[in-house]
Amino acid sequence: MEWDQSCVDTANLICLPIGVCGLSTAGSCFAIHFNPACDDPNCCEQVCATDPSCCTAQWDSLCVQRALVNCGTPSGCATATGSCYEVHPSGGCVDAECCEIVCSIEPLCCNSAWDFFCVAAANCYCAGGCNVVCPGNATQELEVCGQKKNDPCYNPGASIQGQSIVPGLPMCGRLFVEELQGGAINADVDVFVAQLGAAGSGQITATLSLTSKKRAWAALIPAPPIGGCNPLTMSVADVWSKNTLVGTKQVCVPAGKYWVVVSAGIFPTIGQTETFPCADGRFLLSVAFVTGCDSPCQVSTESCFVPHSTPGCATPSGCCDLVCLLDPFCCVVEWDNACAIAASTSCGAPPPVNDACALATPVTVGTTLFSTILATTDGPPVPPECDKGVTAFKHDVWFSFQPKQPGQVRATTCGDTSFDTRLAVYRGASCPPSELIGCNDDDRECVPGPFSTVVFDAACNEVYLIRIGGLQNVQGIGTLTLEALDPGTCGCAGDLNDDGVVDGADIAIVLGNWGGAGDGDANDDGIVDGADIAIILGGWGPC
């Protein structure tokens, strides 16, 4: 018998304390594991210097992300060695075509590390792991798949009737490609007619977008005279899509009527792809326009640090061009959550003012805006019972709540929130908080979600800390709503300044904040008004 490597590994697990960097049994620095620390001592120490919880609690997804950034070796599609479907510390992946697709979406996948986002993108855009989803506001293609009712000009024997498409609204349709007897290819072609401004009214910026499960293209072509045809070579813009990779392009063109032609294959060839039935040929098409041809970075008035439904942003200066160079989607479709995060990271946004527990923002009953973008993590893990069975709670911001009325309070991020939230409520004002009284990851009654809700019992003269973050490395903006479900009365009703008497000083507080919220809101209904005056008059005198 001998003291072999197995004995060494067992001794490491049993005899050494947890959180020791460099243990061979600790687990890879580039993979999630439930114990703290990882097997590369230098990388482990770098990560834990930034996020100590990686060496005291668990080596979670954020620890892996930090390892990829701090310890990875940049690479690219030409020299990559890692799989496109596994996280690895070097940039790029071995499938050159897939690598280029993913890195065109997120350049960091090639010049930093192949992380979770890169793997997810590869599964979606290279392996066909995503499906085209038809949104509720979409128009449906009228043509029955297999027929040729809206295929004028580009398909022999087709009609000369194209279906109208409303600018700005998505169109859901289906394509097919079949092989006929003798080897000939029969492929569907769809023509949609779009009125992009009044003819002769000047230049417009047209945006063409296509999302398709199978390889397909869409082209924007000036509409011919009634009964006529224009060749595909007259296209002013064309895009392609495969495996739901969104193809989008903007072009400056004269206002007027246009055809949007869609077909499977590689533009301008029809049907130049594998055969597939209607069931696999779903596509989502959109064409929109705005008057004039100014860049979204020039016409937008929005902050670059806040998601919004229009493309581009205005402030800080130069940030819009920087972000859109990395991610054209932000200047073509909308400035979404990912664009706001990229802007905050690249353009020097400050962290939230309530990033730390000790800087918790006071809130009252009602709705409060919040942002976790660039927030750090300074709160403790939460119990596995908080919905997902894991304890991670990342990028947290803090609010303090001192109820004016006792009873149950509902705290929720359900509503206008841009990311998957996690919510926790603690009793007491001390930091770090010690008494957790409620937590939640997904409120299944909040649709659409996933957002979070906690209902807790509030007592007079107590302070409650409300913490909002994400389960993983997600950030965004949203709204926190506090609702008193069965309010009672704290102390002397109407004694707003807590001096033991209801008098003119309390009326002065109401009048000084009339129409607002917070100070002067005696009944805690979210607005200072005549109802609060009535409470003061009803309780006039010593408490």
C-alpha angles and dihedrals in degrees: 000000000000142000096255133175091277089060090048092052091049091049090050090054097044106032106035123072120252119261097045111147117226101028109145089222095050094089134247117307087227098055132066116250132167096235121076126252128025141237101262105078097200095045092043092053092049092052095044091049087062098036113021092186088073087070098035106038120013140331094240135168093283090053089052089048091052090048091052091051098041101036106026124107114229115241137154144219094282097053102026121130104177127096117261089227100051132066113249135167097241124075124252130021137243099256098081096197093048091044093055092048094051095042090051087060096041115014091192088072088070103033100038121019139321097248137168093288091053092050091048091049091049092051090049104039102028105030097038093242094146130073131210109257118206108218122224094249094053126118115231123232108250096211114098107235109258093035128092104222098133102031104105121168100356103063124054113244095013126134124259094234119107120192118243118245122201112231111245096019121098121242120214118207145149133236131193138192120199136173114233127210108288094031100280116145121233111195130175120245121190125197122197124187118220129185105212103186129314116310111255094020095113138256125340135187107238121197119202120191133178132182117185137167092213126042107284142148138212127203133193111221131175107256113253124227114284108290093013135106135223118204121245088245087074090068113135093193136009132184135182136207138191132171088008093300101153115238113204134169137171123209135177109232140153115275115257145087119329139180120228108205120196129187142148117261137044116317126289093011117085118225097001094150141069118303117261137167128244090262090068098037103080116143137177117216131187136176123180138163144196127200114260131017104257119138115257086238089062100044103037119101096188130110115257090221096060125068115240136170096245126075123256131017139228113216138090095032115252095012094103094057091046095052095042090052088060097036116021090187088077091063098036109043113009143323095250134176093282091052092051091050091048090050093048091050097043102036104045105258113178119240117259115285089238095048092123127057090234089057096052113159114236113240137181134199108305136055126315128185118232141179129200095183108133091001116148125219117254103148128092125260116270127231118275087244089075089101107273100058093239131096102221117127113171139183095012131187126192140225130182121216126191109181122225089200131038122235140073118334126196115212116188144162090201108130132040099013126135103207146034104281135201120204134198133175124202131189115234136031099253120117126251089035118232109184112066111193101173143001139172140177106187125023100202091197091060107090124213096030166077093214133133139248133185125183114198140169111253122203131198117265092017126121120216126197115214116200125195125188142119137277092235136007094313127131137178148120132283149136130279112208123194118194126183104221101186107007122195129177129281114212116306112005110233097018093124097165094044094233094134097254135079107224146123092307089066092048088052089056090053094047091046092058099032112161093011132093136247114030109052095022095123096171094042094231094136099258135073108229146123093306089066092051088053091054091051094049091046092054098038116155138029117344 
